[in-house]
Amino acid sequence: MTTIEFSEWQKLDLRVGEIENAEEIEGADKLYKLTINLGSEKRTLVAGLKKFYSPKQLKSKRCIVFTNLAPRKMKGIESQGMILAAVSEDESQVVLISPEKDVAVGSKIR
């Protein structure tokens, strides 16, 4: 395991988001195109959740979003962040990380 200094951790901008929509991506067997509400803005993210969640299960789900990750194109779609999830060692389980209690969309994670 690699350790980092606290100052490195402080660079991360993690926020509570709410998934407004999950769409199929043509030709993608693992990916969804997600519309995420972050309170002050909405973002498009591409996430490999298809094997673990249906679009209906994702809609209105609260999640933790890494908002200041550099954008990356996947299947021609610019992903503007990353949703955090717990992943089992063999990757057979993927579970979105979400707030324990109701908290405002856009709240910072510290």
Secondary structure, DSSP 8 states (H G I E B T S, - for coil): -----HHHHTT--EEEEEEEEEEE-TT-SS-EEEEEE-SS-EEEEEE--TTT--HHHHTT-EEEEETTS--EEETTEEE-SEE-EEE-TTSS-EEE---SS---TT-B--
